[in-house]
Amino acid sequence: MTSLPTRTRTRLRKRAAGERGGRAAVAAAGAAAGATAGATAVAVALAGALLSGCGIKPTSAVEAGAPATVSVPVGPETAFVYFLSPEGRLMPAARRSTLPMPASEVLYRLLRGPTDEDRAAGLHTELPPVDTVAGASWGVETIDPATMRVRLYFPVGPLSWPARRQLVCTVAHAARPGQDTEVVLTGPDGDLDAERCRL
């Protein structure tokens, strides 16, 4: 058998020792990683147990979207009349009854003006109050399937634009909710041109 030179045998021994050291380091790292993973698993399990004990179920993250909105259920016994905000914008105010209200009744609720609750919310009207006019009469008639006439006890020519919008939107939504409706305002001084509600 041929023997290797002394210098070659020395290099081989150093290489083998290096390989054994590398394997030992890898094994130690694996053991450490396993210990860390085990500790993490224990921590997660412990957190879950604590949450369950408090009545809170662990859950994944939920992405937030737009702000939540609250919808108020409205039945056929609820109608809306339109008053004006301090800035002059149309604002609906609910009026409820035990039975569905015809458009003429909703108009009367508008002409009676804001309630104390409406006024506390800053609402007002630019229409003449019905209770202050002797012998006042009003009504809602159908001219054709898409046009309504509102008969009033006061001249309609001098009405402000916000006052006309109060009448038009209240009657349009009461008579044909959700549909495109024209409304003609009629007073002792004649008719105004048909208008649509534009909120």
C-alpha positions as CSV (number, residue, x, y, z in Angstrom):
1,M,0.0,0.0,0.0
2,T,1.3,3.4,-1.0
3,S,1.3,5.9,1.9
4,L,0.4,9.5,1.5
5,P,2.9,12.2,2.2
6,T,2.6,13.7,5.7
7,R,1.6,17.1,4.3
8,T,-1.3,15.6,2.4
9,R,-2.5,13.6,5.4
10,T,-2.5,16.8,7.5
11,R,-4.7,18.7,4.9
12,L,-7.2,15.8,4.8
13,R,-7.5,15.7,8.6
14,K,-8.2,19.5,8.7
15,R,-10.8,19.2,6.0
16,A,-12.7,16.4,7.8
17,A,-12.6,18.3,11.0
18,G,-14.1,21.4,9.2
19,E,-16.9,19.3,7.7
20,R,-17.7,17.8,11.1
21,G,-17.8,21.3,12.6
22,G,-20.1,22.6,9.8
23,R,-22.5,19.7,10.4
24,A,-22.5,20.4,14.1
25,A,-23.3,24.1,13.5
26,V,-26.2,23.2,11.1
27,A,-27.6,20.8,13.7
28,A,-27.4,23.4,16.4
29,A,-29.1,26.0,14.3
30,G,-31.9,23.5,13.4
31,A,-32.4,22.7,17.1
32,A,-32.6,26.5,17.9
33,A,-35.1,27.1,15.2
34,G,-37.2,24.2,16.4
35,A,-37.1,25.5,19.9
36,T,-38.2,29.0,18.6
37,A,-41.0,27.5,16.6
38,G,-42.1,25.5,19.5
39,A,-42.1,28.6,21.8
40,T,-44.1,30.5,19.2
41,A,-46.7,27.7,18.9
42,V,-47.1,27.6,22.7
43,A,-47.5,31.4,22.8
44,V,-50.2,31.3,20.0
45,A,-52.0,28.5,21.8
46,L,-51.9,30.4,25.1
47,A,-53.2,33.6,23.5
48,G,-56.0,31.6,21.9
49,A,-56.9,30.1,25.3
50,L,-56.9,33.5,27.0
51,L,-59.2,35.0,24.3
52,S,-61.6,32.0,24.5
53,G,-61.7,32.3,28.2
54,C,-62.8,36.0,27.9
55,G,-65.5,35.1,25.4
56,I,-63.6,36.6,22.4
57,K,-63.1,34.3,19.4
58,P,-59.7,34.7,17.7
59,T,-60.2,36.0,14.1
60,S,-58.2,37.0,11.2
61,A,-57.7,40.7,10.2
62,V,-60.6,42.3,8.5
63,E,-60.0,45.1,6.0
64,A,-61.9,48.3,6.8
65,G,-64.0,49.7,4.0
66,A,-66.4,52.7,3.8
67,P,-68.0,54.0,7.0
68,A,-71.1,52.0,8.0
69,T,-74.4,53.6,7.3
70,V,-77.6,53.1,9.2
71,S,-80.8,52.6,7.3
72,V,-84.2,53.4,8.9
73,P,-87.0,51.1,7.8
74,V,-89.8,53.1,6.3
75,G,-93.3,51.6,5.7
76,P,-96.3,52.8,3.8
77,E,-97.5,54.6,6.9
78,T,-94.5,56.9,6.8
79,A,-94.4,60.0,4.5
80,F,-91.9,62.8,4.2
81,V,-92.5,66.5,4.0
82,Y,-89.7,68.9,3.0
83,F,-88.6,71.8,5.1
84,L,-85.5,74.0,4.9
85,S,-82.2,73.8,6.8
86,P,-80.6,77.0,8.1
87,E,-78.5,77.0,4.9
88,G,-81.6,76.8,2.8
89,R,-81.3,73.1,1.7
90,L,-84.3,70.8,1.5
91,M,-84.5,68.4,4.4
92,P,-87.1,65.6,4.8
93,A,-89.1,65.3,8.0
94,A,-91.0,62.1,8.7
95,R,-94.7,62.1,9.3
96,R,-96.3,58.9,10.4
97,S,-99.9,57.7,10.4
98,T,-101.8,54.5,11.2
99,L,-102.7,54.2,7.5
100,P,-101.0,55.1,4.3
101,M,-101.5,58.8,3.6
102,P,-102.8,60.2,0.3
103,A,-100.8,63.0,-1.3
104,S,-103.4,65.6,-0.1
105,E,-102.9,64.6,3.5
106,V,-99.1,64.8,3.1
107,L,-99.5,68.2,1.6
108,Y,-101.6,69.3,4.6
109,R,-98.8,68.0,7.0
110,L,-96.4,70.2,5.0
111,L,-98.6,73.3,5.2
112,R,-99.0,72.9,8.9
113,G,-95.4,73.8,9.2
114,P,-92.5,72.4,11.3
115,T,-93.2,70.7,14.6
116,D,-91.3,71.8,17.8
117,E,-89.0,68.9,17.1
118,D,-88.4,70.0,13.6
119,R,-87.6,73.5,14.7
120,A,-85.3,72.2,17.4
121,A,-83.4,70.5,14.6
122,G,-83.0,73.9,12.8
123,L,-85.8,73.4,10.2
124,H,-88.1,76.1,8.9
125,T,-90.5,76.7,6.1
126,E,-91.2,79.6,3.6
127,L,-94.8,78.6,3.0
128,P,-97.8,80.4,4.6
129,P,-99.0,78.3,7.5
130,V,-102.4,76.8,6.8
131,D,-103.8,77.5,10.3
132,T,-103.5,81.2,9.8
133,V,-105.6,81.5,6.6
134,A,-109.4,81.5,7.1
135,G,-111.2,79.1,4.7
136,A,-108.0,77.7,3.3
137,S,-108.4,74.9,0.9
138,W,-105.9,72.7,-0.9
139,G,-105.7,69.5,-2.9
140,V,-103.7,67.3,-5.2
141,E,-105.0,66.2,-8.6
142,T,-103.8,64.0,-11.3
143,I,-103.4,65.8,-14.7
144,D,-101.9,62.7,-16.4
145,P,-100.0,59.6,-15.3
146,A,-96.8,61.6,-14.8
147,T,-98.1,65.0,-13.8
148,M,-99.8,66.3,-10.6
149,R,-101.5,69.5,-9.9
150,V,-101.3,71.2,-6.4
151,R,-104.2,73.6,-5.7
152,L,-103.3,76.1,-3.0
153,Y,-105.1,78.9,-1.1
154,F,-102.4,81.5,-1.6
155,P,-100.9,83.1,-4.7
156,V,-98.1,81.0,-6.1
157,G,-96.4,83.7,-8.2
158,P,-94.6,85.4,-5.3
159,L,-93.3,82.1,-3.8
160,S,-89.6,81.8,-3.4
161,W,-87.7,79.1,-5.2
162,P,-87.1,77.2,-1.9
163,A,-90.8,77.4,-1.1
164,R,-91.7,76.0,-4.5
165,R,-89.2,73.2,-4.1
166,Q,-90.8,72.3,-0.7
167,L,-94.2,71.9,-2.4
168,V,-93.0,70.1,-5.5
169,C,-90.8,67.6,-3.8
170,T,-93.3,66.8,-1.0
171,V,-96.1,66.1,-3.5
172,A,-94.0,64.3,-6.1
173,H,-92.6,61.9,-3.5
174,A,-96.0,61.4,-1.8
175,A,-98.0,60.8,-5.1
176,R,-95.5,58.8,-7.1
177,P,-92.6,57.7,-4.9
178,G,-89.4,56.8,-6.8
179,Q,-90.8,58.0,-10.2
180,D,-90.1,61.1,-12.3
181,T,-93.1,63.3,-11.7
182,E,-93.9,66.9,-12.8
183,V,-95.9,69.1,-10.5
184,V,-97.9,72.1,-11.4
185,L,-98.6,74.7,-8.6
186,T,-101.9,76.4,-8.9
187,G,-103.1,79.4,-6.8
188,P,-105.7,82.2,-7.0
189,D,-103.3,83.9,-9.4
190,G,-103.0,81.1,-11.9
191,D,-100.6,78.3,-12.7
192,L,-96.8,78.0,-12.6
193,D,-94.9,76.0,-15.1
194,A,-94.6,72.3,-14.3
195,E,-91.5,71.5,-12.2
196,R,-89.7,68.3,-11.2
197,C,-88.1,67.6,-7.8
198,R,-84.3,68.0,-7.9
199,L,-82.7,67.2,-4.6
